[in-house]
């Protein structure tokens, strides 16, 4: 038998209907390629996701879209009762900033007499760090009888008041 080995023998070859398929290797390399292709795709996808996650702006946007994040706020309260030390009124304050940045914040303290006139005022700038408790003593030189002390954080709605007698 001379001629190409194909099914149907010489008649099929003569009619131009010969089998053009190449023999495939059904060994380890074919199975290995089919098994490693999805693993390679998953590896590339995880590397790309890791690269995107490393950018802080992208991470922040993703967190905002998937979680409800609480707005930052500042906690302001008296450390203890204001007290007189000579001719100065000492107003001990504690401040905690709940947020991500920290920063410098003005704290305004003023004292009023029994009629409601301001007898002293002072503004201190306090530097905060997120989650850290900051203590500050604001000292005011009082002229007259002090009845009421008020504390505010300009730009925030918080206000502290205490009667001094």
Residue, then its C-alpha position, 0 to 999 in steps of 0.5 A: x500500500x503506497x499512499x497517505x495513511x487515511x481512512x477510506x484509503x486511496x479513493x478518499x485521497x484521490x478525491x481530495x478529501x484527506x484528513x488535515x488534522x495534526x496529531x495532538x499530544x495528549x500528554x502532560x503538557x496539554x493537561x498542564x496548560x489547561x490547568x495552569x491557564x485559570x491559575x495564571x489569570x487568577x494570579x494576574x488579577x490578584x496582582x492587579x487588585x493588589x496594585x490598585x489597593x495600594x493607592x490611598x485615594x482608590x482605597x478611600x473611594x472603595x471604603x466609602x462605596x462599601x461601608x458607612x463611614x462616620x464623620x469625624x468630630x471633636x469631643x470637648x469637655x471639662x477636665x475638672x471644675x474651673x478654679x481660681x489661682x490667685x487672680x487667674x481663672x484656670x479652665x482645665x479642658x480635655x479634647x479628643x478628635x475622632x477622625x483621620x487627620x488631627x490638626x490645629x483647633x482654636x478653643x475660645x474661653x470667656x468669662x461673664x459676670x452676674x450681669x452678663x458682661x464679659x470680664x475675660x476672654x482668651x483663645x488657645x490653639x490646640x494641636x490634636x491627633x486622631x484618638x488621642x486625649x489632649x489636656x489643656x489648661x486655659x488661664x484667664x486674668x479675671x477683672x471683676x466677679x466671675x460668674x459663668x465660664x463658656x468654652x467653644x470650638x469656633x466652626x463647631x456647634x459645641x459649647x460648654x458652660x459652667x457656673x463658677x459659684 
